[in-house]
Amino acid sequence: MENQKTTADEIFTCAKCGKEKKRSEGNFVLEGSTFCCKQCCGDPSDSKHKEKASAVCEFC
C-alpha cells in the first residue's frame, strides 16, 4: 500500500510572510488564487474576519 498524502498535508507558501505552511494552517484568498497562513491573515471562520481587525488580511 502506498503512503498517500491528504490535501491537509500539502505545503504552500504564504503570500504575506513567505513561510511554508500546511494547507490546514492557512486559507486560500483572492478567489482561491493565493494562499495565506492563519497567523498573517486570520481565520475566516472567526467573526472578527468580517470586520477590519488586526488579525484580518488586506485581501479581505
Buried (B, 14 or more C-beta within 10 A) or exposed (E): EEEEEEEEEEEBBBBBEEEEBBBEBBBBBEEEEBBBBBBBBBEBEEEEBEEEEEEBBEBB
